[in-house]
């Protein structure tokens, strides 16, 4: 796990550093658009992550907001990580929806894993913002918050705040009809401690299996509570969101070419799974954002290039160094 230190320094020199690197690496600004969210209704709630894809839109995992937001809920965004804090409440209700999930997503349905994405419209009113200085332990008015933000000791928080106004990471669309192989390392945010951290896979072996409807690779420290975070490629491109991919029995379902569940493999913390920005999920993103009539504000989507993914007949044995193959899985645990 890597902590982003001297954030302002890294931001200043990142352009030159990118050109000088021979190997793909991650930079501080790749994670400035990621936030912690708390989703709750009058009975329960949970904490997840979300990635800001437009100034007024966040992408997260559907299981982070369902079933909490099936009727009414409040999504609290923790916008800054560090001693100077900014939060905003986004209330969701049927009459004024702010949380959107694909119509194909159904909680506890084995087929939901393909559509485990959600959008949150970020448009809080001024009175729904909250500002706090953890060093002085004082709540702040917005004008005092902005004044404090300009102090030298809050350079990291200032960089975060400025980045939020221009959030626009490129989302890479992954065709999901055939097996694919990503040969670049991945990284995910871990903001649970109140500071900006990211976890870097260090390796470049991640595989998409149509039978699993997910990308899969060796786990590199992703844990419960990190769901919904944007999965980042070097350069800041977002390829998907963190997903546990579990049904109520703790199984990872396996499908045949007719999209029928034919077996399962037990969940293991040794695996890291994430929901890709598939063509179906890209259609959901475009359709939801376009419904608010924001010409020219659609998410920045691009087809994944051959340099970032290619067809592959690799097996789980290749991916994890074990003896288990996709054929083994589909032939076992027949339902």
C-alpha positions in Angstrom: 0.0 0.0 0.0 1.3 3.4 -1.0 0.5 6.6 0.7 0.5 9.7 -1.4 3.0 12.1 0.3 3.8 15.6 -0.7 0.8 15.6 -3.0 1.3 19.2 -4.2 4.9 18.4 -5.2 3.8 15.3 -7.1 1.2 17.3 -9.0 3.7 20.0 -10.0 6.2 17.6 -11.4 4.0 14.8 -12.7 4.0 15.8 -16.4 7.8 15.6 -16.6 7.9 12.4 -14.5 5.5 10.6 -16.8 7.7 11.2 -19.8 10.8 10.0 -18.0 9.3 6.7 -16.8 9.9 3.6 -18.9 7.5 1.5 -16.9 3.8 2.3 -16.3 3.3 4.0 -12.9 0.6 5.8 -11.0 0.5 9.4 -9.9 -1.2 11.4 -7.2 -3.7 13.1 -9.5 -5.0 9.7 -10.7 -6.8 9.4 -7.4 -7.9 13.0 -6.6 -11.4 12.3 -8.1 -12.0 9.3 -5.7 -14.1 9.8 -2.6 -15.5 7.9 0.4 -19.3 7.8 0.4 -21.7 6.8 3.3 -25.0 5.5 2.1 -27.8 5.2 4.7 -31.6 5.2 5.2 -33.6 5.3 8.4 -32.7 1.7 9.2 -29.1 0.9 8.0 -26.3 1.9 5.8 -22.7 1.2 4.7 -19.5 2.9 3.5 -18.1 2.6 0.1 -16.0 4.5 -2.5 -17.0 6.3 -5.6 -15.2 7.9 -8.5 -16.2 11.3 -9.9 -16.5 11.1 -13.7 -18.1 14.5 -14.2 -18.4 17.5 -11.8 -22.0 16.4 -11.1 -21.7 12.7 -11.5 -20.1 9.9 -9.5 -19.8 6.2 -10.5 -19.9 3.5 -7.8 -21.0 -0.1 -7.3 -24.7 -0.9 -7.4 -24.4 -3.1 -4.3 -23.2 0.0 -2.4 -26.6 1.8 -2.9 -29.0 -1.2 -3.0 -31.2 -1.8 -1.1 -30.5 1.3 1.0 -31.7 3.7 -1.7 -34.6 1.6 -3.1 -36.9 4.3 -1.6 -35.3 7.2 0.2 -31.7 7.5 1.4 -28.9 10.0 2.0 -25.5 9.7 0.3 -22.8 11.6 2.2 -19.7 12.4 0.2 -16.4 12.9 2.0 -14.9 15.2 -0.5 -11.5 15.8 1.1 -9.1 13.4 2.8 -6.9 14.8 5.5 -7.0 17.4 8.3 -9.2 19.8 6.4 -12.5 18.1 5.6 -15.5 18.8 3.4 -18.6 16.8 3.2 -21.9 17.1 1.3 -25.2 15.3 1.7 -27.1 14.2 -1.4 -30.7 13.2 -0.5 -32.4 10.7 -2.8 -36.1 10.1 -3.0 -38.5 8.6 -5.6 -39.9 12.1 -6.3 -36.4 13.6 -6.7 -34.0 10.7 -7.7 -30.3 11.1 -7.4 -29.2 7.4 -7.3 -29.5 5.3 -10.5 -28.8 1.6 -11.1 -29.2 -0.4 -14.3 -32.6 -1.9 -14.7 -31.0 -5.3 -15.1 -29.5 -5.2 -11.6 -31.4 -7.2 -9.0 -30.0 -7.7 -5.5 -29.2 -11.3 -4.7 -29.7 -12.3 -8.3 -26.7 -14.2 -9.6 -26.9 -12.4 -12.9 -26.5 -9.0 -11.2 -22.7 -9.1 -11.2 -22.4 -7.9 -14.8 -24.4 -4.7 -13.9 -22.8 -3.9 -10.5 -22.5 -0.2 -11.3 -24.5 2.8 -10.2 -24.5 6.6 -10.8 -25.1 9.3 -8.3 -26.0 12.8 -9.4 -24.0 15.1 -7.2 -26.0 18.4 -6.9 -26.3 19.3 -3.2 -27.7 22.6 -2.0 -25.4 25.0 -0.2 -26.9 24.1 3.2 -26.0 20.4 2.6 -22.3 21.1 2.7 -20.3 20.7 6.0 -16.7 21.9 6.6 -14.5 20.9 9.5 -10.9 21.5 10.6 -9.7 18.4 12.4 -6.6 20.2 13.8 -8.6 22.9 15.5 -11.6 20.6 16.0 -13.9 23.4 14.7 -16.7 23.4 12.3 -16.2 26.1 9.6 -18.4 28.3 7.5 -17.7 28.0 3.8 -16.0 31.3 3.6 -13.7 30.4 6.5 -13.1 27.0 4.9 -12.0 28.5 1.6 -9.7 31.0 3.5 -8.1 28.1 5.5 -7.7 26.1 2.3 -5.2 28.7 1.1 -2.8 28.1 4.0 0.4 26.4 3.1 -0.2 23.4 5.5 -3.3 22.5 3.6 -1.7 22.2 0.1 -2.8 18.6 -0.2 -6.5 19.4 0.5 -6.3 22.4 -1.9 -5.2 20.2 -4.7 -8.0 17.8 -4.0 -10.6 20.6 -3.9 -9.4 22.1 -7.2 -9.4 18.7 -8.9 -13.1 18.2 -8.0 -14.2 21.0 -10.2 -12.6 19.5 -13.3 -13.1 15.8 -12.7 -13.3 14.1 -16.1 -11.3 10.8 -16.2 -11.6 8.7 -19.3 -13.7 5.5 -18.9 -12.5 2.6 -21.0 -15.2 0.5 -22.5 -14.4 -3.2 -22.5 -16.1 -5.6 -25.0 -17.4 -8.5 -22.8 -18.2 -11.1 -25.4 -14.8 -12.9 -25.3 -11.9 -13.5 -22.9 -9.5 -10.5 -22.6 -6.1 -9.9 -21.0 -5.0 -6.6 -19.6 -1.2 -6.4 -19.5 -0.9 -3.3 -17.3 -0.9 -3.0 -13.6 -4.0 -1.7 -11.9 -4.6 0.4 -8.8 -7.5 1.1 -6.6 -8.1 3.8 -3.9 -8.2 3.1 -0.2 -9.5 6.1 1.6 -10.8 4.5 4.7 -8.2 5.9 7.0 -9.0 9.6 6.2 -5.9 10.0 4.0 -5.3 9.3 0.3 -3.8 5.9 -0.2 -3.8 3.7 -3.2 -3.0 0.0 -3.7 -0.9 -0.9 -6.7 -1.1 -4.4 -8.1 2.6 -4.3 -9.2 1.8 -6.8 -11.9 0.1 -6.7 -15.2 -2.0 -9.9 -15.3 -5.7 -9.4 -15.2 -8.2 -11.4 -17.2 -11.8 -11.0 -18.3 -13.8 -14.3 -18.3 -17.2 -14.1 -20.0 -18.2 -17.1 -17.8 -17.7 -14.9 -14.7 -18.8 -11.6 -16.1 -16.0 -10.0 -14.3 -12.3 -9.2 -14.5 -10.2 -11.3 -12.2 -6.7 -11.4 -10.9 -4.6 -12.0 -7.8 -5.7 -9.8 -4.9 -3.2 -7.0 -4.0 -4.8 -5.8 -0.7 -8.4 -5.0 -1.7 -10.7 -5.4 1.3 -14.2 -4.9 2.4 -15.2 -1.2 2.4 -13.4 -0.4 -0.8 -16.2 -1.4 -3.1 -17.3 1.2 -5.7 -13.8 2.7 -6.1 -12.6 3.3 -9.6 -10.2 0.7 -10.9 -7.4 2.8 -12.5 -4.9 2.1 -15.3 -1.6 4.0 -15.5 -2.5 7.4 -16.9 -5.7 7.7 -14.8 -8.1 5.9 -17.1 -10.9 4.0 -15.3 -11.6 0.5 -16.5 -14.2 -0.5 -13.9 -15.3 -0.4 -10.3 -14.4 -2.6 -7.4 -17.0 -5.3 -6.8 -17.2 -8.2 -4.3 -19.0 -10.3 -6.9 -20.7 -12.4 -4.2 -24.3 -13.7 -3.9 -25.9 -14.5 -0.6 -24.1 -17.8 -0.4 -20.7 -16.3 -0.9 -20.2 -17.9 -4.3 -18.8 -16.6 -7.6 -21.3 -17.7 -10.3 -20.1 -19.3 -13.6 -22.2 -18.9 -16.8 -22.4 -20.7 -20.2 -22.7 -19.0 -23.6 -26.5 -18.7 -23.1 -25.9 -16.6 -19.9 -27.2 -19.5 -17.8 -25.6 -20.1 -14.4 -24.0 -23.6 -14.7 -21.8 -23.7 -11.6 -19.9 -21.7 -9.1 -16.6 -21.4 -7.5 -16.2 -20.5 -3.8 -15.2 -16.9 -3.1 -11.6 -16.5 -2.0 -9.8 -13.3 -0.7 -6.9 -14.4 -2.9 -8.9 -13.1 -5.9 -9.6 -9.5 -6.9 -12.7 -9.0 -9.0 -14.1 -5.8 -10.6 -17.0 -4.9 -12.8 -15.8 -3.6 -16.2 -17.2 -0.6 -18.1 -18.8 -3.0 -20.5 -20.8 -2.0 -23.5 -24.0 -2.5 -21.5 -22.8 -0.5 -18.6 -21.5 2.2 -21.0 -25.0 2.4 -22.5 -26.5 2.8 -19.0 -24.0 5.6 -18.2 -24.8 7.5 -21.4 -28.5 7.0 -21.1 -28.7 8.1 -17.5 -26.6 11.2 -18.0 -28.3 12.2 -21.3 -31.7 12.0 -19.5 -30.8 15.2 -17.7 -30.3 17.1 -21.0 -26.7 18.1 -20.5 -25.4 18.4 -24.1 -21.7 17.9 -24.3 -21.5 16.6 -20.7 -21.6 12.9 -21.4 -19.0 10.8 -19.7 -15.7 10.5 -21.7 -15.9 6.9 -23.0 -13.4 5.2 -25.3 -13.0 1.7 -26.6 -10.1 -0.1 -25.0 -7.2 -0.3 -27.4 -5.2 -3.5 -28.4 -2.3 -2.1 -26.3 -4.4 -2.3 -23.2 -6.3 -5.5 -23.8 -6.2 -8.3 -26.3 -8.0 -11.6 -26.9 -6.7 -14.4 -24.9 -7.5 -18.1 -24.2 -5.8 -18.0 -20.8 -7.2 -20.0 -18.0 -7.4 -19.5 -14.3 -4.3 -21.7 -14.0 -2.4 -19.0 -16.0 -3.9 -16.2 -14.0 -3.3 -17.6 -10.5 -0.6 -20.3 -10.9 -3.1 -22.9 -9.7 -4.6 -26.0 -11.3 -8.1 -24.6 -11.8 -9.3 -23.7 -15.3 -12.5 -22.2 -16.6 -13.4 -25.6 -18.1 -12.9 -27.2 -14.7 -15.3 -24.7 -13.1 -18.0 -25.1 -15.7 -17.8 -28.9 -15.5 -18.1 -28.9 -11.7 -20.8 -28.0 -9.2 -23.5 -28.5 -11.9 -26.8 -27.0 -10.8 
